[in-house]
Amino acid sequence: VQLQASGGGWVQPGASLRLSCQISGRTFSGLTVAWFRQAPGKEREFVGAKRWSGGNTFYANSVKGRFSVSRDNAKNTVYLQMNSLEPEDTAVYHCATVPGSPIMSSISSSQIYDYWGQGTQVTVSS
């Protein structure tokens, strides 16, 4: 199973980026997909997730209204659209998957996800 994240880079505050995560080696349907990030010296942080059953999306309060998670089942790809980026969004962003539809109370926990991508760096600065 491989998760290949891409799309990171350097942008100025207020700009947008779209990250992609292509998933191979496992059946894409039936997966809940999530994005996490980790800044230097900080713990890994939940960003957002899209639940398989019902397609519900969940976001951390810090990104709600600015970021959105979507998926293209035909391309086995998950996206993280990031708008109005702030310096505090600087981090390495990782995608992760877990089969099925975790309950809402656990969906933001990194421990439930069994496969992870290698991460892509996002830097927001002027």
Buried (B, 14 or more C-beta within 10 A) or exposed (E): EEBBBBBBEEBEEEEEBEBBBBBEEBEBEEBBBBBBBBBEEEEBBBBBBBBBEEEEBBBBEBBEEBBBBBBEEEEBBBBBBBBEBEEEBBBBBBBBBBEEBBEEEEBBEBEBBEBBBEBBEBBBEE
